[in-house]
């Protein structure tokens, strides 16, 4: 099913390089730090900044049936995925090149960014639908966590070095060329990352996906939930974590509004997220390979709970940094547990469908929460943000211990 041992080792290397090339890009094109600061510098409203976050979920949610259909018909998923990634990143490069043209029209540049960001995230809807089945199809269960975690960790450490460049670039170049350079650096890593998937090797013995048209894909989504108690339990456990993770950009906005965070502070937030995310990738991957993804989900929920408690009980930038670190550790473990749990609860022929169902539900509810929270933050402050983070962490933990634990049977 996974090919020869030589193919497995080759694909492990490719996934390691995938992590090494992808993670640094997140320093330069960070929806939790750089992008909110970019929009804030342009005079964007809190709603527009919230909309940028919401678009990462709305657009991914809307494109799920399209990419689910494409994935179900793809016989060589890695190459199809590579082509999608190249197109996505070349389109966003066009926006980067247009920044100087509209630099004097800040309001128009905000709108232009939101349009291109929406297109970028329509393509991002393919990430989970393709990447998760590729991990499950190309790697044995006992090799899906730690090795990939090492790749993400190395990439994260590279990203920490790249983060140090962000304040230097922002101060060295005049606006808007400073942000143009920052985004271009991120795109360089993303374009390299897209090419990696063309070099992966998919075994001819791999279980083929069940081909579905778009309407058939949509019709089967409710059936996937009805037919699998373990899948329902997995969705319930991960949903609350998805909502809490979607709120991360508000931490940056809180730092700017409450503590007048500067470029250096924003760079520090980005660096801390990458550094501790790197450690979390390795640690959670190691634990998952030995004790299962459910145990990692328990730890991820506990870190999120701790982040909410610290942010609620303190009122200083330094303690916000601590809460930020804990929340980002939780955020780093979330994609891992989703991938591994989907591998345990999904039928092999319907991986794109089950991945799409989970992603659709998570993105839809997270989007609603993010958009509804924005006016509340503007009118009554940021207290509801951290209350929600705490509640989501606790609900995920309870769902894990009392629902998922009973439903899930590891192979």
C-alpha positions as a Markdown table, in Angstrom:
| # | Residue | x | y | z |
|---|---|---|---|---|
| 1 | Unk | 0.0 | 0.0 | 0.0 |
| 2 | Unk | 2.8 | 2.4 | 0.9 |
| 3 | Unk | 5.3 | 1.2 | -1.8 |
| 4 | Unk | 8.7 | -0.2 | -1.1 |
| 5 | Unk | 10.9 | 0.7 | 1.9 |
| 6 | Unk | 12.9 | 2.8 | -0.5 |
| 7 | Unk | 9.8 | 4.7 | -1.6 |
| 8 | Unk | 8.7 | 5.2 | 2.1 |
| 9 | Unk | 12.2 | 6.6 | 3.0 |
| 10 | Unk | 12.0 | 8.9 | -0.1 |
| 11 | Unk | 8.6 | 10.2 | 0.8 |
| 12 | Unk | 9.7 | 10.7 | 4.4 |
| 13 | Unk | 12.4 | 13.0 | 3.1 |
| 14 | Unk | 10.0 | 14.8 | 0.9 |
| 15 | Unk | 7.6 | 15.5 | 3.8 |
| 16 | Unk | 10.6 | 16.7 | 5.9 |
| 17 | Unk | 11.5 | 19.1 | 3.1 |
| 18 | Unk | 7.8 | 20.1 | 2.9 |
| 19 | Unk | 7.9 | 21.2 | 6.5 |
| 20 | Unk | 11.3 | 22.9 | 6.1 |
| 21 | Unk | 10.1 | 25.0 | 3.1 |
| 22 | Unk | 6.6 | 25.7 | 4.4 |
| 23 | Unk | 7.2 | 26.9 | 7.9 |
| 24 | Unk | 9.5 | 29.9 | 7.1 |
| 25 | Unk | 6.8 | 31.2 | 4.8 |
| 26 | Unk | 4.4 | 31.5 | 7.8 |
| 27 | Unk | 6.8 | 34.0 | 9.4 |
| 28 | Unk | 6.5 | 36.4 | 6.4 |
| 29 | Unk | 2.8 | 35.8 | 5.5 |
| 30 | Unk | 1.5 | 35.4 | 9.0 |
| 31 | Unk | -2.3 | 35.9 | 9.5 |
| 32 | Unk | -1.7 | 36.1 | 13.2 |
| 33 | Unk | 1.0 | 38.9 | 13.2 |
| 34 | Unk | 2.3 | 40.4 | 9.9 |
| 35 | Unk | -1.0 | 40.7 | 8.0 |
| 36 | Unk | -2.9 | 42.3 | 10.9 |
| 37 | Unk | -0.1 | 44.8 | 11.3 |
| 38 | Unk | 0.0 | 45.4 | 7.5 |
| 39 | Unk | -3.7 | 46.2 | 7.5 |
| 40 | Unk | -3.5 | 48.3 | 10.7 |
| 41 | Unk | -0.8 | 50.4 | 9.0 |
| 42 | Unk | -3.2 | 51.0 | 6.1 |
| 43 | Unk | -5.9 | 52.2 | 8.4 |
| 44 | Unk | -8.1 | 49.1 | 8.2 |
| 45 | Unk | -10.9 | 48.8 | 10.6 |
| 46 | Unk | -11.2 | 46.0 | 13.2 |
| 47 | Unk | -13.9 | 44.5 | 11.1 |
| 48 | Unk | -11.6 | 44.4 | 8.0 |
| 49 | Unk | -8.8 | 42.8 | 10.0 |
| 50 | Unk | -11.3 | 40.3 | 11.3 |
| 51 | Unk | -12.5 | 39.7 | 7.8 |
| 52 | Unk | -9.0 | 38.9 | 6.7 |
| 53 | Unk | -9.0 | 36.2 | 9.3 |
| 54 | Unk | -12.5 | 35.0 | 8.4 |
| 55 | Unk | -11.6 | 34.8 | 4.7 |
| 56 | Unk | -9.1 | 32.0 | 5.6 |
| 57 | Unk | -12.1 | 30.0 | 6.7 |
| 58 | Unk | -14.9 | 31.3 | 4.5 |
| 59 | Unk | -13.0 | 30.7 | 1.2 |
| 60 | Unk | -11.6 | 27.4 | 2.3 |
| 61 | Unk | -15.1 | 26.3 | 3.4 |
| 62 | Unk | -16.7 | 27.3 | 0.0 |
| 63 | Unk | -14.0 | 25.5 | -2.0 |
| 64 | Unk | -14.2 | 22.2 | -0.2 |
| 65 | Unk | -16.7 | 20.5 | -2.6 |
| 66 | Unk | -14.6 | 21.6 | -5.6 |
| 67 | Unk | -11.3 | 20.3 | -4.3 |
| 68 | Unk | -13.0 | 17.3 | -2.9 |
| 69 | Unk | -14.2 | 16.4 | -6.3 |
| 70 | Unk | -10.8 | 17.0 | -7.9 |
| 71 | Unk | -9.1 | 14.9 | -5.2 |
| 72 | Unk | -11.5 | 12.0 | -5.6 |
| 73 | Unk | -10.8 | 11.9 | -9.4 |
| 74 | Unk | -7.0 | 12.3 | -9.0 |
| 75 | Unk | -5.0 | 9.2 | -9.6 |
| 76 | Unk | -1.6 | 10.9 | -8.7 |
| 77 | Unk | -2.6 | 13.2 | -5.9 |
| 78 | Unk | 0.8 | 14.6 | -5.3 |
| 79 | Unk | 1.2 | 16.0 | -8.8 |
| 80 | Unk | -2.4 | 17.4 | -8.9 |
| 81 | Unk | -1.7 | 19.1 | -5.5 |
| 82 | Unk | 1.6 | 20.6 | -6.7 |
| 83 | Unk | -0.1 | 22.2 | -9.7 |
| 84 | Unk | -2.8 | 23.7 | -7.5 |
| 85 | Unk | -0.2 | 25.2 | -5.1 |
| 86 | Unk | 1.8 | 26.7 | -7.9 |
| 87 | Unk | -1.2 | 28.5 | -9.3 |
| 88 | Unk | -2.3 | 29.8 | -5.9 |
| 89 | Unk | 1.1 | 31.3 | -5.2 |
| 90 | Unk | 1.7 | 32.8 | -8.6 |
| 91 | Unk | -1.7 | 34.6 | -8.3 |
| 92 | Unk | -0.7 | 36.1 | -4.9 |
| 93 | Unk | 2.6 | 37.2 | -6.4 |
| 94 | Unk | 0.6 | 39.4 | -8.7 |
| 95 | Unk | -0.8 | 41.2 | -5.7 |
| 96 | Unk | 2.7 | 41.7 | -4.2 |
| 97 | Unk | 3.8 | 43.3 | -7.5 |
| 98 | Unk | 0.7 | 45.6 | -7.5 |
| 99 | Unk | 1.4 | 47.0 | -4.0 |
| 100 | Unk | 3.5 | 50.0 | -5.1 |
| 101 | Unk | 0.9 | 50.8 | -7.8 |
| 102 | Unk | -1.8 | 51.4 | -5.2 |
| 103 | Unk | 0.4 | 52.6 | -2.3 |
| 104 | Unk | -1.1 | 56.1 | -2.2 |
| 105 | Unk | -4.7 | 54.7 | -2.0 |
| 106 | Unk | -4.7 | 53.0 | 1.4 |
| 107 | Unk | -8.4 | 52.2 | 1.5 |
| 108 | Unk | -8.3 | 50.8 | -2.1 |
| 109 | Unk | -5.2 | 48.7 | -1.2 |
| 110 | Unk | -7.0 | 47.2 | 1.8 |
| 111 | Unk | -9.8 | 46.1 | -0.5 |
| 112 | Unk | -7.4 | 44.8 | -3.1 |
| 113 | Unk | -5.5 | 42.8 | -0.5 |
| 114 | Unk | -8.8 | 41.3 | 0.7 |
| 115 | Unk | -9.7 | 40.2 | -2.8 |
| 116 | Unk | -6.4 | 38.6 | -3.5 |
| 117 | Unk | -6.3 | 37.1 | 0.0 |
| 118 | Unk | -9.8 | 35.6 | -0.7 |
| 119 | Unk | -8.5 | 34.0 | -3.9 |
| 120 | Unk | -5.4 | 32.7 | -2.1 |
| 121 | Unk | -7.6 | 31.1 | 0.6 |
| 122 | Unk | -9.9 | 29.5 | -2.0 |
| 123 | Unk | -6.9 | 27.5 | -3.1 |
| 124 | Unk | -5.9 | 27.0 | 0.5 |
| 125 | Unk | -9.1 | 24.9 | 0.7 |
| 126 | Unk | -7.2 | 22.2 | -1.1 |
| 127 | Unk | -4.5 | 21.9 | 1.7 |
| 128 | Unk | -6.2 | 19.5 | 4.0 |
| 129 | Unk | -8.1 | 17.6 | 1.3 |
| 130 | Unk | -4.9 | 16.7 | -0.5 |
| 131 | Unk | -2.2 | 16.8 | 2.2 |
| 132 | Unk | -4.0 | 14.6 | 4.8 |
| 133 | Unk | -4.7 | 11.8 | 2.3 |
| 134 | Unk | -1.2 | 12.0 | 1.0 |
| 135 | Unk | 0.3 | 11.5 | 4.5 |
| 136 | Unk | -2.0 | 8.6 | 5.1 |
| 137 | Unk | -1.5 | 7.0 | 1.7 |
| 138 | Unk | 2.3 | 7.4 | 1.5 |
| 139 | Unk | 3.4 | 6.9 | 5.1 |
| 140 | Unk | 2.8 | 3.9 | 7.5 |
| 141 | Unk | 0.9 | 4.9 | 10.7 |
| 142 | Unk | 3.9 | 4.6 | 13.0 |
| 143 | Unk | 5.9 | 7.1 | 10.9 |
| 144 | Unk | 3.4 | 9.9 | 10.4 |
| 145 | Unk | 4.2 | 11.9 | 13.5 |
| 146 | Unk | 7.8 | 12.3 | 14.7 |
| 147 | Unk | 9.6 | 12.5 | 11.3 |
| 148 | Unk | 7.2 | 15.1 | 9.9 |
| 149 | Unk | 7.5 | 16.9 | 13.2 |
| 150 | Unk | 11.3 | 17.1 | 12.7 |
| 151 | Unk | 10.8 | 18.7 | 9.3 |
| 152 | Unk | 8.3 | 21.3 | 10.7 |
| 153 | Unk | 10.7 | 21.9 | 13.6 |
| 154 | Unk | 13.7 | 22.6 | 11.3 |
| 155 | Unk | 11.5 | 24.8 | 9.1 |
| 156 | Unk | 10.3 | 26.6 | 12.2 |
| 157 | Unk | 13.9 | 27.3 | 13.4 |
| 158 | Unk | 14.7 | 28.6 | 10.0 |
| 159 | Unk | 11.6 | 30.7 | 10.3 |
| 160 | Unk | 12.8 | 32.1 | 13.6 |
| 161 | Unk | 15.9 | 33.4 | 11.8 |
| 162 | Unk | 13.6 | 34.8 | 9.1 |
| 163 | Unk | 11.5 | 36.5 | 11.8 |
| 164 | Unk | 14.6 | 38.5 | 12.8 |
| 165 | Unk | 14.6 | 40.0 | 9.4 |
| 166 | Unk | 11.0 | 41.3 | 9.5 |
| 167 | Unk | 11.6 | 44.4 | 11.7 |
| 168 | Unk | 14.8 | 45.1 | 9.8 |
| 169 | Unk | 12.9 | 45.0 | 6.5 |
| 170 | Unk | 10.0 | 47.1 | 7.8 |
| 171 | Unk | 12.4 | 49.8 | 9.1 |
| 172 | Unk | 15.0 | 49.6 | 6.3 |
| 173 | Unk | 12.6 | 50.0 | 3.4 |
| 174 | Unk | 10.0 | 52.8 | 3.0 |
| 175 | Unk | 6.3 | 51.9 | 2.9 |
| 176 | Unk | 4.9 | 50.0 | 0.9 |
| 177 | Unk | 8.1 | 48.4 | -0.3 |
| 178 | Unk | 8.9 | 47.0 | 3.2 |
| 179 | Unk | 5.7 | 44.9 | 3.1 |
| 180 | Unk | 6.3 | 44.0 | -0.5 |
| 181 | Unk | 9.7 | 42.6 | 0.4 |
| 182 | Unk | 8.3 | 40.7 | 3.4 |
| 183 | Unk | 5.5 | 39.1 | 1.3 |
| 184 | Unk | 7.9 | 38.3 | -1.5 |
| 185 | Unk | 10.2 | 36.4 | 0.9 |
| 186 | Unk | 7.3 | 34.3 | 2.1 |
| 187 | Unk | 6.3 | 33.5 | -1.5 |
| 188 | Unk | 9.8 | 32.4 | -2.3 |
| 189 | Unk | 9.5 | 29.6 | 0.3 |
| 190 | Unk | 5.9 | 28.8 | -0.8 |
| 191 | Unk | 7.0 | 28.3 | -4.4 |
| 192 | Unk | 9.8 | 26.0 | -3.4 |
| 193 | Unk | 7.3 | 24.1 | -1.2 |
| 194 | Unk | 4.9 | 23.6 | -4.2 |
| 195 | Unk | 7.6 | 21.9 | -6.2 |
| 196 | Unk | 8.3 | 19.3 | -3.5 |
| 197 | Unk | 5.0 | 17.5 | -4.2 |
| 198 | Unk | 6.0 | 16.7 | -7.8 |
| 199 | Unk | 8.9 | 14.6 | -6.4 |
| 200 | Unk | 6.8 | 12.4 | -4.1 |
| 201 | Unk | 6.2 | 8.7 | -5.1 |
| 202 | Unk | 2.7 | 7.3 | -4.9 |
| 203 | Unk | 2.5 | 3.5 | -5.0 |
| 204 | Unk | 0.5 | 1.9 | -7.7 |
| 205 | Unk | -0.9 | -0.4 | -5.0 |
| 206 | Unk | -2.3 | 2.6 | -3.0 |
| 207 | Unk | -6.1 | 2.3 | -2.4 |
| 208 | Unk | -7.8 | 4.5 | -5.0 |
| 209 | Unk | -10.2 | 7.2 | -4.0 |
| 210 | Unk | -13.9 | 6.8 | -4.8 |
| 211 | Unk | -14.6 | 9.2 | -7.7 |
| 212 | Unk | -17.4 | 11.7 | -7.0 |
| 213 | Unk | -19.0 | 14.6 | -8.8 |
| 214 | Unk | -19.4 | 17.8 | -6.9 |
| 215 | Unk | -23.1 | 17.3 | -6.3 |
| 216 | Unk | -22.5 | 13.7 | -5.2 |
| 217 | Unk | -19.7 | 14.9 | -2.9 |
| 218 | Unk | -22.0 | 17.4 | -1.2 |
| 219 | Unk | -24.8 | 14.8 | -0.9 |
| 220 | Unk | -22.6 | 12.3 | 0.8 |
| 221 | Unk | -21.3 | 14.8 | 3.4 |
| 222 | Unk | -24.2 | 14.3 | 5.9 |
| 223 | Unk | -24.1 | 10.5 | 5.4 |
| 224 | Unk | -20.4 | 10.4 | 6.5 |
| 225 | Unk | -21.4 | 12.0 | 9.8 |
| 226 | Unk | -24.5 | 9.8 | 10.3 |
| 227 | Unk | -22.6 | 6.5 | 9.5 |
| 228 | Unk | -19.6 | 6.9 | 11.8 |
| 229 | Unk | -19.9 | 7.5 | 15.6 |
| 230 | Unk | -16.1 | 7.7 | 15.8 |
| 231 | Unk | -16.0 | 10.4 | 13.1 |
| 232 | Unk | -18.7 | 12.4 | 15.0 |
| 233 | Unk | -16.6 | 12.2 | 18.2 |
| 234 | Unk | -13.5 | 13.3 | 16.4 |
| 235 | Unk | -15.3 | 16.3 | 14.9 |
| 236 | Unk | -16.7 | 17.3 | 18.3 |
| 237 | Unk | -13.3 | 17.1 | 19.9 |
| 238 | Unk | -11.5 | 19.1 | 17.2 |
| 239 | Unk | -14.1 | 21.6 | 16.5 |
| 240 | Unk | -13.6 | 23.6 | 19.7 |
| 241 | Unk | -9.9 | 23.6 | 19.2 |
| 242 | Unk | -10.4 | 24.9 | 15.6 |
| 243 | Unk | -12.5 | 27.8 | 16.9 |
| 244 | Unk | -9.9 | 28.7 | 19.6 |
| 245 | Unk | -7.1 | 28.6 | 17.0 |
| 246 | Unk | -9.1 | 30.8 | 14.6 |
| 247 | Unk | -8.9 | 33.5 | 17.3 |
| 248 | Unk | -5.1 | 33.8 | 17.4 |
| 249 | Unk | -5.0 | 37.0 | 15.2 |
| 250 | Unk | -7.0 | 38.8 | 17.8 |
| 251 | Unk | -4.1 | 38.4 | 20.3 |
| 252 | Unk | -2.0 | 40.6 | 18.0 |
| 253 | Unk | -4.7 | 43.1 | 17.8 |
| 254 | Unk | -5.1 | 43.1 | 21.5 |
| 255 | Unk | -1.3 | 43.7 | 21.9 |
| 256 | Unk | -1.5 | 46.7 | 19.6 |
| 257 | Unk | -4.6 | 48.2 | 21.2 |
| 258 | Unk | -3.9 | 47.5 | 24.8 |
| 259 | Unk | -0.1 | 47.8 | 24.9 |
| 260 | Unk | 0.8 | 49.9 | 21.8 |
| 261 | Unk | 2.8 | 47.0 | 20.4 |
| 262 | Unk | 5.5 | 48.1 | 18.0 |
| 263 | Unk | 7.2 | 46.4 | 15.0 |
| 264 | Unk | 9.7 | 44.8 | 17.3 |
| 265 | Unk | 6.9 | 43.4 | 19.5 |
| 266 | Unk | 5.1 | 42.0 | 16.4 |
| 267 | Unk | 8.3 | 40.4 | 15.3 |
| 268 | Unk | 8.8 | 38.9 | 18.8 |
| 269 | Unk | 5.3 | 37.5 | 18.7 |
| 270 | Unk | 6.0 | 35.9 | 15.3 |
| 271 | Unk | 9.4 | 34.5 | 16.5 |
| 272 | Unk | 7.9 | 33.0 | 19.7 |
| 273 | Unk | 5.1 | 31.4 | 17.7 |
| 274 | Unk | 7.6 | 29.8 | 15.4 |
| 275 | Unk | 10.1 | 28.8 | 18.0 |
| 276 | Unk | 7.7 | 27.1 | 20.4 |
| 277 | Unk | 5.7 | 25.7 | 17.5 |
| 278 | Unk | 8.9 | 24.0 | 16.4 |
| 279 | Unk | 9.4 | 22.3 | 19.8 |
| 280 | Unk | 5.7 | 21.4 | 19.8 |
| 281 | Unk | 5.9 | 19.7 | 16.4 |
| 282 | Unk | 8.7 | 17.4 | 17.5 |
| 283 | Unk | 7.2 | 16.7 | 21.0 |
| 284 | Unk | 3.7 | 16.1 | 19.8 |
| 285 | Unk | 4.9 | 14.0 | 16.8 |
| 286 | Unk | 6.9 | 11.7 | 19.1 |
| 287 | Unk | 4.0 | 11.3 | 21.6 |
| 288 | Unk | 1.5 | 10.6 | 18.7 |
| 289 | Unk | 3.7 | 7.8 | 17.3 |
| 290 | Unk | 3.9 | 6.1 | 20.7 |
| 291 | Unk | 0.7 | 6.9 | 22.5 |
| 292 | Unk | -1.8 | 7.9 | 19.7 |
| 293 | Unk | -3.3 | 11.2 | 18.5 |
| 294 | Unk | -6.0 | 11.3 | 21.2 |
| 295 | Unk | -3.5 | 11.8 | 23.9 |
| 296 | Unk | -1.9 | 14.6 | 21.9 |
| 297 | Unk | -5.4 | 16.1 | 21.6 |
| 298 | Unk | -5.7 | 16.1 | 25.4 |
| 299 | Unk | -2.4 | 18.0 | 25.7 |
| 300 | Unk | -3.4 | 20.5 | 23.0 |
| 301 | Unk | -6.6 | 21.3 | 24.9 |
| 302 | Unk | -4.8 | 21.7 | 28.2 |
| 303 | Unk | -2.4 | 24.2 | 26.6 |
| 304 | Unk | -5.3 | 26.2 | 25.2 |
| 305 | Unk | -7.0 | 26.2 | 28.6 |
| 306 | Unk | -3.8 | 27.5 | 30.2 |
| 307 | Unk | -3.5 | 30.3 | 27.6 |
| 308 | Unk | -7.1 | 31.5 | 28.3 |
| 309 | Unk | -6.5 | 31.5 | 32.1 |
| 310 | Unk | -3.3 | 33.5 | 31.9 |
| 311 | Unk | -4.7 | 36.0 | 29.5 |
| 312 | Unk | -7.8 | 36.5 | 31.7 |
| 313 | Unk | -5.9 | 36.8 | 35.0 |
| 314 | Unk | -3.1 | 39.1 | 33.9 |
| 315 | Unk | -2.8 | 42.5 | 32.3 |
| 316 | Unk | 0.7 | 42.9 | 30.9 |
| 317 | Unk | 2.4 | 42.5 | 27.6 |
| 318 | Unk | 4.8 | 40.0 | 29.0 |
| 319 | Unk | 2.1 | 37.7 | 30.3 |
| 320 | Unk | 0.3 | 38.1 | 27.0 |
| 321 | Unk | 3.5 | 36.7 | 25.4 |
| 322 | Unk | 3.2 | 33.7 | 27.7 |
| 323 | Unk | -0.5 | 33.2 | 26.8 |
| 324 | Unk | 0.5 | 33.6 | 23.1 |
| 325 | Unk | 3.2 | 30.9 | 23.4 |
| 326 | Unk | 0.8 | 28.4 | 25.0 |
| 327 | Unk | -1.9 | 29.1 | 22.4 |
| 328 | Unk | 0.6 | 28.6 | 19.6 |
| 329 | Unk | 1.9 | 25.4 | 21.1 |
| 330 | Unk | -1.7 | 24.2 | 21.0 |
| 331 | Unk | -2.1 | 25.5 | 17.4 |
| 332 | Unk | 1.0 | 23.6 | 16.3 |
| 333 | Unk | -0.4 | 20.3 | 17.6 |
| 334 | Unk | -3.8 | 20.8 | 16.0 |
| 335 | Unk | -3.0 | 19.9 | 12.3 |
| 336 | Unk | -1.2 | 16.8 | 13.6 |
| 337 | Unk | -4.1 | 15.4 | 15.6 |
| 338 | Unk | -6.6 | 16.2 | 12.8 |
| 339 | Unk | -4.5 | 14.3 | 10.2 |
| 340 | Unk | -3.8 | 11.3 | 12.5 |
| 341 | Unk | -7.4 | 11.0 | 13.8 |
| 342 | Unk | -8.8 | 11.2 | 10.3 |
| 343 | Unk | -6.5 | 8.4 | 9.4 |
| 344 | Unk | -8.1 | 6.3 | 12.2 |
| 345 | Unk | -11.7 | 7.1 | 11.5 |
| 346 | Unk | -11.9 | 7.4 | 7.7 |
| 347 | Unk | -12.5 | 4.6 | 5.2 |
| 348 | Unk | -9.5 | 4.5 | 2.9 |
| 349 | Unk | -11.6 | 5.1 | -0.3 |
| 350 | Unk | -13.3 | 8.1 | 1.1 |
| 351 | Unk | -10.4 | 10.1 | 2.6 |
| 352 | Unk | -11.1 | 13.3 | 0.6 |
| 353 | Unk | -14.8 | 13.2 | 1.6 |
| 354 | Unk | -14.1 | 12.8 | 5.4 |
| 355 | Unk | -11.4 | 15.4 | 5.3 |
| 356 | Unk | -13.7 | 17.8 | 3.5 |
| 357 | Unk | -16.6 | 17.2 | 6.0 |
| 358 | Unk | -14.3 | 17.9 | 9.0 |
| 359 | Unk | -12.8 | 21.0 | 7.3 |
| 360 | Unk | -16.1 | 22.4 | 6.2 |
| 361 | Unk | -17.7 | 22.1 | 9.7 |
| 362 | Unk | -14.7 | 23.6 | 11.4 |
| 363 | Unk | -14.3 | 26.5 | 9.0 |
| 364 | Unk | -18.0 | 27.3 | 8.9 |
| 365 | Unk | -18.4 | 27.6 | 12.7 |
| 366 | Unk | -15.0 | 29.3 | 13.2 |
| 367 | Unk | -15.9 | 31.9 | 10.6 |
| 368 | Unk | -19.2 | 32.7 | 12.4 |
| 369 | Unk | -17.5 | 33.0 | 15.7 |
| 370 | Unk | -14.6 | 35.2 | 14.4 |
| 371 | Unk | -17.1 | 37.6 | 12.6 |
| 372 | Unk | -19.5 | 37.9 | 15.5 |
| 373 | Unk | -16.7 | 38.5 | 18.0 |
| 374 | Unk | -15.3 | 41.5 | 16.1 |
| 375 | Unk | -18.0 | 44.0 | 17.0 |
| 376 | Unk | -18.0 | 42.7 | 20.6 |
| 377 | Unk | -14.2 | 43.4 | 20.9 |
| 378 | Unk | -14.7 | 46.9 | 19.5 |
| 379 | Unk | -17.4 | 47.9 | 22.0 |
| 380 | Unk | -16.7 | 46.0 | 25.2 |
| 381 | Unk | -13.0 | 45.1 | 25.0 |
| 382 | Unk | -11.0 | 41.9 | 24.7 |
| 383 | Unk | -12.3 | 40.0 | 27.7 |
| 384 | Unk | -14.8 | 37.9 | 25.7 |
| 385 | Unk | -11.9 | 36.7 | 23.5 |
| 386 | Unk | -10.1 | 35.0 | 26.3 |
| 387 | Unk | -13.2 | 33.7 | 27.9 |
| 388 | Unk | -14.1 | 32.0 | 24.6 |
| 389 | Unk | -10.5 | 30.5 | 24.3 |
| 390 | Unk | -10.9 | 29.1 | 27.8 |
| 391 | Unk | -14.3 | 27.7 | 27.2 |
| 392 | Unk | -13.3 | 26.1 | 23.9 |
| 393 | Unk | -10.3 | 24.4 | 25.5 |
| 394 | Unk | -12.4 | 23.0 | 28.3 |
| 395 | Unk | -15.2 | 21.7 | 26.0 |
| 396 | Unk | -12.6 | 20.0 | 23.7 |
| 397 | Unk | -11.0 | 18.3 | 26.7 |
| 398 | Unk | -14.4 | 17.1 | 28.0 |
| 399 | Unk | -15.4 | 15.8 | 24.6 |
| 400 | Unk | -12.1 | 13.9 | 24.3 |
| 401 | Unk | -12.3 | 12.3 | 27.7 |
| 402 | Unk | -16.0 | 11.4 | 27.7 |
| 403 | Unk | -16.9 | 10.9 | 24.0 |
| 404 | Unk | -13.8 | 10.3 | 21.8 |
| 405 | Unk | -12.1 | 8.0 | 24.2 |
| 406 | Unk | -15.1 | 5.6 | 24.1 |
| 407 | Unk | -15.6 | 5.8 | 20.4 |
| 408 | Unk | -12.0 | 5.5 | 19.1 |
| 409 | Unk | -10.3 | 2.2 | 18.7 |
| 410 | Unk | -6.7 | 2.5 | 17.5 |
| 411 | Unk | -5.5 | 0.0 | 14.9 |
